[in-house]
Amino acid sequence: MIHFFVWLQFLTFIVPLVFSPGPGNTTFAAMGSQYKFAGTMRFWMGFELGDIFLCSIYAFGLGELIHRFHSIEIGLKWAGIAFLFYLTWTFARSAIHPSKYIEKNTTPALGFVDGFLSVFLNPKIHTMLLALFSQFGALNSFSQLSQLTLGFLIVSIIGHGIWIAGGHFFLSRFQSNTAQRVINSVFALSIAWTAITMI
């Protein structure tokens, strides 16, 4: 069992990172504005499964192998950049023709695979998990590492749920073509900027 004060350290470390703006949270907010919780569920499930997958890799030391082999790390970086530009295109497409998607309620929804790839190809999450499991390296039993993974998953679900709810509550009120064009353009530009800064 993990000591109470270790949990406090864990939460102090992980909560600001999970709740902070980034490509994943930006996408959750954008999808929340269009689809609420129900329409975002496939992407959300894929994202959280990706969290569990990466936690499993880093918890048992395999993540260090990724960072030790420079070619793998570079490959993940460029794949992540390409995926961010794909997300940018998704929002830009909605910004160019907002009425097409609003009237038909067919705004491009990201699915389960997109959610999983959003985690696996996100350098921020790789760095965060490497730091997390390095900092708490003394907790090396299967039970303790599983508890940390579960803790991370719970914090992630809460954080992403808040971003979805926030996107729905604040952004869904602006349904005109002009408003949707501005909102989707902002999301597209913010994700594109993240990709550019990674180059």
C-alpha positions, 0 to 999 in steps of 0.5 A: 500500500502506498503511504498517504504522503506519497499520494499527496506528492503524486497528486501535486506532481500530476494534477497540474500536468494533466489539467494544463492546456495541450493538444489532448485537452484542446481536442477534448474541449473542441469535441465537447463543444460539438458532441457533449460527453456521449459523442466524445466517448470513443475518443475519450476511451481510446485516450484513456486506454492509451494512458494505461498502455503507456503507464504500463510501458514506463512503470516497468522500465521499458520507456527508458529503452525508447529514450535510450535509442535515439532513432525510436525517439526521433521517429515518435517525435515526427509521428507525433508532429504529423498527427498534430497536423492531422488534428489541425486539418480536422479543425481547419476543415470545420472552420472553412465550412462550418455551416456544412457540419453544424446543419447536418451535425456531422462535424468530423468526430475523432474516434477510438484509434484517434484517441489512442494515437493522441496519447501514444504520439504525444511527447508531453505525455511520454515526458510526463510519464518518464518523469513520474515513474522515475520520481517514484522509482522506489515504488517498484512492486507490481501492486504499487505501480498498478496503484500509481497507474490507477491513480493517474487514470483517475486524475486523467478521466476527471481532468479530461471530463472537465475539459469536455464539460467546459468545452460544451458549457462555454463553446456550444453557446456559440453556434453561428457560422462566424462563431464556429469558424473562429472557435475551430480556427483558434483550435486549429492554430493552437494545435498547429503551433504546438506541432511547430514548436516540436520541430 
